[in-house]
Amino acid sequence: MPAEIAFLAAVGDEVDAASAAPSRPTVVCSVDQAFELIDSLPEGKRRLPRWREARKALRRLRDNPDDGDLAKSAAADFRAALLAEGWFD
């Protein structure tokens, strides 16, 4: 399974955008969209350790796109940051 598909499968289908700006996607379908979502956060939020870790994991995945374990790890870090922000409430 390509890493991009593994990332999508591990993140899940829906991101609740109730607390998000209207321009944010409600479904994250790619690593690039995950980066875009993180980049759209206010600077103070982007500096939180959860978002820095998610971004670092996504960067590793982008550098090694065929690594399924990295895809799962990046998805877990990204999902954890989303959960911490209440996006799945």
N, C-alpha and C positions, 0 to 999 in steps of 0.2 A: 504494500500500500504506500503510495507516495506520501511524503511527510505532510504536504499541504492538506491532503485528505485526512490523514491521521490527526492532524491538528484540529480540523473542523469537527471530526467525529468526537474527539476528546473534549472540546469546548462545549458542545451541545448545540441545539438548534436555535434557541431563542435567547436574546438578551433583553430583559425588561428595560425599556427606555423611559419609564415613567419619570425618573429623576434626571433624564438626559436631555440635552438640547435637541430640538427637532432635527438638526442636521446629522445627528449620530445615527448609525445604522441600528436596526433592531435585530439584525442577524449578521453575525460576523462570519464571513465565508472564506477568508483568506488571512494569511499572515500580514499581508499589506494592509488589510482593513483593521487588523488588530493594532498595527503601528499607527494608523490614522486615528483610531479611537483614542489611543494613549496620547498622541500628539495634540488632540483636541481638548484634552483636559486642562484646567487652569494650572499654571506653573506650580503652585503650592501642592496640588494633588500629585502632579507628575513627580515631584521630589520625594514623595512618600516611599519608604522601602518596598512596599508591595508592588508599586508600579515600576520602580527601578529594576527590581528582580524580574518582573514580567518582561520588561523591555530587553534586559540582558539575555534572558532565555530565548526570546524571539530572534534576537540578533544571532545567537548561536545556531538556531534552526535555519535562519536565512543563509548562513555560511556553510551549513551542512544539510542541504535540503533532502537528502536521501536517508537520513537517520531517523527511523521511526521512534526510537527511544527519546531523542531530543524533541520530537513533535509532541509526544505525550507529556514530557516534562514542561515544555513551553506552554502547552494547553493547560496543564494543572496550575502553573504560576499565574497565567492570565485569568483563568477561571477563579482562582483564589482572590485575586485583586478585585474582580467584578463582584464576587460574593461579599467581600469586605465593604464594598461601596453600596451594597444593598440592591444591586441590579437584578437580582433574582427573587426579590421579595414580592 
